[in-house]
Amino acid sequence: MSESNPASSSFSGRLIDLAREHPDQIRWLGAVVGIFLLIYFLPAGTARFDNAVLEGIRLTHWYAQEHVILCLLPAFLIAGAMAAYLSQGAVMRYLGPAAPKPVAFGMASVSGMLLAVCSCTVLPLFGGIYRRGAGLGPAVAFLYSGPAINVMAVVVTAKVLGLELGLARAIGAIVFAVVIGVIMHLIYRREELARSQQNARGFDADDDGRPLGQVVAFFGLMIGILVFANWAAADSPTWMAIHAWKWQITAVLGGLFALLLMRRWGWPLRQVAVLVGAVVLAALLVPNVPELAFAVGIIGIMLIATLRDDDREWAEQSWDFTKQIMPLLLVGVFVAGLLLGRPGEEGLIPSEWVVMAVGDNGFPSTFLASLLGGFMYFSTLTEVPIVQGLIGNGMGKGPALALLLAGPALSLPNMLVIRTIMGTQKTLVYCTLVVVMATLTGYLYGQLWP
């Protein structure tokens, strides 16, 4: 037996040396074994697992139908345009790490609030301004304010869940956007200063690109198209009056955008006319599917931009954002559906567990509501009826507010994409700040107004 020890030691030592020499192959082997074991031990055939898989597929299917064409495609278009046309000098001057903080955080919060988009649609826009040189703090304030400070969502919250909860949500979200941005800036201030100095090289301080009026009209029309194409139905006569005319308004904005491209961007009349004709034809042939005409317009714009030397960067930047963000979003949406199901449906985590866990105003219930809200996906305005149902089943006011503050701003797909833009560490810090602040605010609210 004593003679076997050296051989054994030699054998294990050779294996360790081999692993050190080929770390990539060891990682691949570990991944293959891990995936095999996961598939081998899947509880396939059980009712809950099979239904959860279907919920993941259904949520992804719904997301593709409702959000990809109308939300993400124009968001990719706008983000690419930011990277191609937005003056880096202007971004650094108003949103950069060295910009006056009241101006930077004020502009980021207000511009995010005006968009009123969901946690996924805001991602390409966040990536666009951050890549262009915006400071981490203002960029994060924009990232949070876009989905969280939704004016109509706050109004609907006050009407459905009560004025008290609506005001608490509005005040909490506005404060969150600034506070989280400031904390991120302070934590990474040295890194941001170095980034500011690096971005300052290679362009003039007076590099303003195209005239300001043209740039404002260009982005204003695209943002207007994004907002009105996604105008959701709500329990408000004024809101519904706009909703009834949303496609007519979107068409007018699209026509003005086409005119701007010809008059100020120098696009040929013939190419733009062909594109407009294709959009109109799609709208006439399939009037009940306006998404088709919308997609034709976006694809046509990208094709024309690709063929033009002056605008090719716009198409390339938009495609880069699409490749970076789209796969992670779809995977994240599927996993969110698998774990939690669609609103009102069951995933792997039973809904009664959630209701039981958040049934009081205690700290654990509030923290759990923040954490679950951070992983769930909410499209614009859907969080209100979900919270209404949870309150009807016994959810406390504190956890309800925590869910309203964390849920719309975060989601599993959102986290996966943010990581690719600003790295793992900053993503973890940002998500932790949102969950912690939502928990503390919800807990305080639940204790003061039970």
C-alpha positions in Angstrom: 0.0 0.0 0.0 2.9 2.4 0.7 4.1 1.9 -2.9 0.8 3.1 -4.3 0.9 6.5 -2.6 3.7 8.0 -4.8 1.9 6.8 -7.9 -1.4 8.2 -6.7 0.3 11.5 -5.8 2.1 11.6 -9.2 -1.2 10.9 -11.0 -3.1 13.7 -9.2 -0.2 16.0 -9.7 -0.2 15.4 -13.4 -3.9 16.0 -13.6 -3.4 19.4 -11.7 -0.6 20.3 -14.1 -2.7 19.4 -17.1 -5.6 21.5 -15.8 -3.2 24.5 -15.3 -1.9 24.1 -18.8 -5.3 24.0 -20.4 -7.7 26.2 -18.3 -10.0 26.9 -21.3 -10.6 23.2 -21.9 -11.3 22.6 -18.2 -13.9 25.4 -18.2 -15.5 23.9 -21.3 -15.5 20.5 -19.6 -17.1 21.9 -16.5 -19.7 23.7 -18.5 -20.6 20.6 -20.5 -20.8 18.4 -17.4 -22.9 21.1 -15.6 -25.4 21.4 -18.5 -25.6 17.6 -18.8 -26.4 17.2 -15.1 -28.9 20.0 -15.2 -30.7 18.4 -18.1 -30.4 14.9 -16.6 -32.1 15.9 -13.4 -34.8 18.2 -14.8 -38.1 17.4 -13.2 -39.7 17.1 -16.7 -43.1 15.6 -16.7 -44.2 17.2 -13.4 -47.2 19.6 -13.7 -45.5 22.6 -12.1 -42.3 22.3 -14.1 -44.0 21.8 -17.5 -46.4 24.7 -16.8 -43.4 26.9 -15.7 -41.6 26.1 -19.0 -44.8 27.1 -20.9 -45.1 30.3 -18.9 -41.5 31.1 -19.9 -42.3 30.6 -23.5 -45.6 32.5 -23.3 -44.0 35.4 -21.6 -41.3 35.5 -24.2 -43.9 35.2 -27.0 -45.9 38.1 -25.5 -42.7 40.2 -25.1 -41.8 39.6 -28.7 -45.2 40.6 -29.9 -45.8 43.6 -27.6 -42.3 45.1 -27.1 -39.7 44.2 -29.6 -41.1 45.9 -32.7 -42.7 49.0 -31.1 -40.3 49.5 -28.1 -36.9 48.0 -28.7 -36.4 48.6 -32.5 -37.0 52.4 -32.2 -34.9 52.4 -29.0 -32.0 50.7 -30.9 -32.4 53.3 -33.6 -32.3 56.2 -31.1 -29.3 54.7 -29.3 -27.4 54.3 -32.5 -28.2 57.8 -33.5 -26.9 59.0 -30.1 -23.6 57.3 -30.7 -23.4 58.6 -34.3 -24.7 62.1 -34.2 -24.8 63.4 -30.7 -22.0 65.8 -30.0 -19.6 64.2 -27.6 -18.6 67.7 -26.5 -22.3 68.5 -25.6 -22.7 65.2 -23.7 -19.5 65.8 -21.7 -20.5 69.4 -21.1 -24.0 68.7 -19.7 -23.9 65.0 -18.6 -20.2 64.2 -18.3 -18.3 63.4 -15.0 -17.0 66.9 -14.8 -20.3 68.6 -15.6 -22.1 70.7 -12.8 -23.9 68.1 -10.8 -27.3 70.0 -10.5 -27.4 70.3 -14.3 -26.3 66.8 -15.0 -28.6 65.0 -12.6 -31.5 67.4 -13.4 -31.2 66.8 -17.2 -30.8 63.0 -16.7 -33.8 62.7 -14.4 -36.1 64.9 -16.5 -35.2 63.4 -19.8 -35.7 59.9 -18.4 -39.0 60.9 -16.9 -40.3 62.2 -20.3 -39.7 58.9 -22.0 -42.0 56.8 -19.8 -40.5 53.5 -21.0 -40.1 50.1 -19.4 -37.0 48.7 -17.8 -35.8 47.0 -21.0 -36.6 49.8 -23.5 -34.5 52.3 -21.5 -31.4 50.1 -21.9 -30.3 51.0 -25.4 -30.8 54.7 -24.6 -28.8 54.3 -21.4 -26.1 52.6 -23.3 -26.1 55.3 -25.9 -25.5 58.3 -23.6 -23.0 56.3 -21.4 -21.0 55.2 -24.4 -21.0 58.8 -25.7 -19.4 60.1 -22.5 -22.1 60.7 -19.9 -21.0 60.4 -16.3 -21.9 57.2 -14.4 -24.1 59.1 -11.9 -26.2 61.0 -14.5 -26.4 57.9 -16.7 -27.7 55.8 -13.8 -30.2 58.5 -12.8 -31.5 58.4 -16.4 -31.5 54.5 -16.2 -33.7 54.6 -13.1 -35.9 57.5 -13.9 -37.0 56.3 -17.4 -39.1 53.3 -16.2 -39.7 54.5 -12.5 -40.8 58.1 -12.9 -43.6 57.4 -15.3 -46.1 60.3 -14.9 -49.1 58.2 -16.1 -48.1 55.2 -13.9 -48.0 57.5 -10.9 -51.4 59.0 -11.7 -52.9 55.5 -12.2 -51.3 54.3 -8.9 -52.9 57.2 -7.1 -56.3 56.5 -8.7 -56.3 52.7 -8.3 -54.3 52.3 -5.1 -55.0 55.6 -3.3 -53.6 59.1 -3.3 -51.4 58.3 -0.4 -49.6 55.5 -2.1 -49.4 57.4 -5.4 -47.7 60.3 -3.8 -45.3 58.1 -1.9 -44.4 56.4 -5.2 -43.8 59.7 -7.0 -41.7 61.2 -4.2 -39.7 58.0 -3.7 -38.9 57.5 -7.4 -37.8 61.1 -7.9 -35.6 61.0 -4.9 -34.2 57.6 -5.8 -33.1 58.7 -9.3 -30.9 61.5 -7.8 -29.7 59.7 -4.7 -28.7 56.5 -6.5 -27.0 58.4 -9.2 -25.1 60.5 -6.6 -24.0 57.4 -4.7 -22.8 55.7 -7.8 -20.8 58.8 -8.7 -19.2 59.1 -5.3 -18.3 55.4 -5.2 -16.6 55.5 -8.6 -15.5 59.2 -8.7 -11.8 58.4 -9.3 -12.6 56.0 -12.1 -15.0 58.5 -13.5 -12.5 61.3 -13.4 -10.0 59.2 -15.3 -12.7 58.3 -17.8 -13.6 61.9 -18.2 -10.0 62.8 -19.0 -9.7 60.0 -21.5 -13.0 60.9 -23.3 -11.9 64.6 -23.4 -9.0 63.6 -25.7 -9.6 63.4 -29.4 -12.3 66.1 -29.8 -12.5 69.8 -29.5 -14.5 71.4 -26.7 -16.5 73.3 -29.3 -17.3 70.1 -31.3 -21.0 70.6 -31.7 -21.5 68.6 -34.9 -24.8 69.5 -36.6 -26.7 72.6 -35.7 -28.5 72.3 -32.4 -31.9 72.9 -33.9 -31.5 70.0 -36.3 -30.3 67.6 -33.6 -33.2 68.6 -31.3 -35.7 68.1 -34.0 -34.1 64.8 -35.1 -34.2 63.2 -31.6 -37.4 64.9 -30.6 -39.3 63.3 -33.6 -37.8 59.9 -32.9 -38.6 60.0 -29.2 -42.1 61.2 -30.1 -42.6 58.2 -32.4 -41.4 55.9 -29.6 -43.7 57.4 -27.0 -46.9 57.6 -29.1 -46.5 54.2 -30.8 -46.4 52.7 -27.3 -49.2 54.8 -25.8 -50.9 52.3 -23.5 -54.6 52.2 -22.6 -55.5 53.5 -19.1 -58.5 54.5 -17.1 -58.4 58.2 -18.0 -60.6 60.0 -20.6 -57.7 62.3 -21.7 -55.2 59.4 -21.9 -57.7 57.3 -23.9 -58.5 60.2 -26.2 -54.8 60.3 -27.2 -54.7 56.5 -27.3 -57.5 56.5 -29.9 -55.4 58.7 -32.2 -52.0 57.3 -31.4 -51.3 55.8 -34.8 -52.4 58.9 -36.7 -50.1 61.0 -34.4 -47.3 58.5 -35.0 -47.8 58.7 -38.8 -47.6 62.5 -38.7 -44.4 62.4 -36.7 -43.0 59.8 -39.1 -43.8 62.0 -42.1 -42.1 65.0 -40.4 -39.1 62.7 -39.7 -38.9 61.7 -43.4 -39.1 65.3 -44.4 -36.3 66.2 -41.9 -34.1 63.4 -43.3 -34.5 64.8 -46.9 -34.2 68.5 -46.0 -31.4 68.5 -43.4 -29.8 65.1 -43.6 -29.6 65.1 -47.4 -31.4 61.8 -48.1 -32.4 61.3 -51.7 -36.1 62.0 -52.4 -36.5 58.8 -54.5 -35.2 56.5 -51.7 -37.4 58.2 -49.0 -40.4 58.1 -51.3 -40.0 54.4 -51.9 -39.7 53.8 -48.2 -42.8 55.9 -47.4 -44.7 54.0 -50.2 -43.7 50.7 -48.6 -44.9 51.8 -45.2 -48.2 53.1 -46.5 -48.7 49.9 -48.6 -48.1 47.7 -45.5 -50.5 49.8 -43.5 -53.2 49.5 -46.2 -52.8 45.8 -46.8 -52.7 44.8 -43.1 -54.5 47.6 -41.3 -55.0 45.5 -38.1 -51.3 44.9 -37.7 -49.7 48.4 -37.5 -46.5 46.7 -36.2 -45.8 45.5 -39.8 -45.8 49.1 -41.2 -43.7 50.2 -38.2 -41.1 47.5 -38.7 -40.9 48.2 -42.5 -40.2 51.9 -41.7 -37.4 51.1 -39.3 -35.8 48.4 -41.5 -36.0 50.8 -44.5 -34.3 53.6 -42.6 -31.5 51.3 -41.5 -31.0 50.0 -45.1 -30.8 53.6 -46.5 -28.4 54.6 -43.8 -26.2 51.6 -44.5 -25.9 52.6 -48.1 -24.8 56.2 -47.3 -21.3 57.0 -46.2 -22.4 59.9 -44.0 -24.9 57.8 -42.1 -23.4 54.3 -42.1 -22.2 54.7 -38.6 -25.8 55.2 -37.4 -26.8 51.8 -38.8 -23.6 50.1 -37.4 -24.1 51.5 -33.9 -27.7 50.5 -33.9 -26.8 47.0 -35.0 -24.1 46.8 -32.3 -26.7 47.6 -29.6 -29.1 45.1 -31.1 -26.5 42.3 -31.0 -25.5 43.2 -27.5 -28.9 43.6 -25.9 -31.5 41.5 -27.7 -30.3 37.9 -26.9 -29.8 38.7 -23.2 -33.3 40.3 -23.0 -35.0 37.3 -24.6 -33.2 34.9 -22.3 -33.9 37.0 -19.3 -37.6 37.3 -20.1 -37.8 33.5 -20.5 -36.1 32.9 -17.2 -38.4 35.5 -15.4 -41.4 33.7 -16.8 -40.1 30.3 -15.8 -39.5 31.4 -12.2 -42.5 33.7 -11.6 -44.8 33.2 -14.5 -46.9 35.9 -16.3 -49.0 38.2 -14.1 -51.7 36.2 -12.6 -50.1 32.9 -13.6 -47.9 30.3 -11.9 -44.1 29.7 -12.4 -41.7 27.5 -10.5 -42.2 29.8 -7.4 -45.8 29.3 -6.2 -47.7 32.6 -6.0 -49.2 31.7 -2.6 -45.6 31.7 -1.2 -45.2 35.3 -2.4 -48.5 36.4 -0.9 -47.8 34.7 2.4 -44.3 36.2 2.6 -45.4 39.8 2.0 -48.5 39.8 4.1 -47.4 42.4 6.7 -45.4 45.6 7.0 -42.4 43.9 8.6 -38.8 44.3 7.3 -38.5 40.8 5.9 -41.7 41.1 3.9 -40.7 44.5 2.6 -37.2 43.2 1.6 -38.7 40.2 -0.1 -41.1 42.4 -2.1 -38.2 44.6 -3.2 -36.1 41.6 -4.2 -38.9 39.8 -6.1 -39.8 43.1 -7.8 -36.2 43.5 -8.9 -36.4 40.1 -10.7 -39.9 40.3 -12.2 -40.5 42.0 -15.5 -43.2 44.7 -15.6 -44.2 46.5 -18.8 -45.5 50.0 -18.6 -48.5 50.4 -16.3 -48.8 46.6 -15.6 -47.3 46.9 -12.1 -50.4 48.7 -10.8 -53.0 45.9 -11.3 -50.5 43.4 -10.1 -50.0 45.2 -6.9 -53.7 45.8 -6.6 -54.3 42.0 -6.8 -51.5 41.4 -4.2 -53.0 44.0 -1.8 -56.4 42.3 -2.2 -54.8 39.0 -1.2 -53.3 40.6 2.0 -50.1 42.4 0.9 -49.0 45.1 3.3 -48.7 48.8 2.2 -44.9 48.8 2.9 -44.1 45.9 0.7 -46.5 47.3 -2.0 -44.6 50.6 -2.1 -41.2 48.7 -2.2 -42.5 46.6 -5.1 -43.6 49.8 -7.0 -40.2 51.4 -6.4 -38.0 48.4 -7.4 -40.2 46.5 -9.8 -40.5 48.9 -12.8 -36.8 50.0 -12.7 -35.3 46.5 -12.4 -35.9 43.1 -14.0 -33.8 40.0 -14.6 -33.4 40.9 -18.4 -32.5 44.5 -17.4 -29.7 43.3 -15.0 -28.2 41.0 -17.6 -27.9 43.8 -20.1 -26.7 46.4 -17.7 -23.8 44.1 -16.8 -22.6 44.2 -20.4 -22.6 48.0 -20.5 -21.0 48.9 -17.2 -19.6 45.7 -15.8 -20.5 43.2 -13.1 -19.4 45.2 -10.1 -21.2 48.4 -11.0 -24.4 46.4 -11.9 -24.4 44.7 -8.5 -23.9 48.0 -6.7 -26.7 49.6 -8.7 -29.2 46.7 -8.2 -28.3 46.6 -4.5 -28.9 50.3 -4.1 -32.3 50.0 -5.7 -33.4 47.0 -3.6 -32.0 48.5 -0.3 -33.5 51.9 -0.8 -36.9 50.4 -1.9 -36.8 48.2 1.2 -36.0 51.1 3.6 -38.5 53.4 2.1 -41.2 50.8 2.0 -40.5 49.7 5.6 -40.6 53.3 6.8 -43.9 54.0 4.9 -45.4 50.8 6.3 -44.6 51.7 9.9 -45.8 55.3 9.6 -49.0 54.7 7.6 -49.9 51.0 8.2 
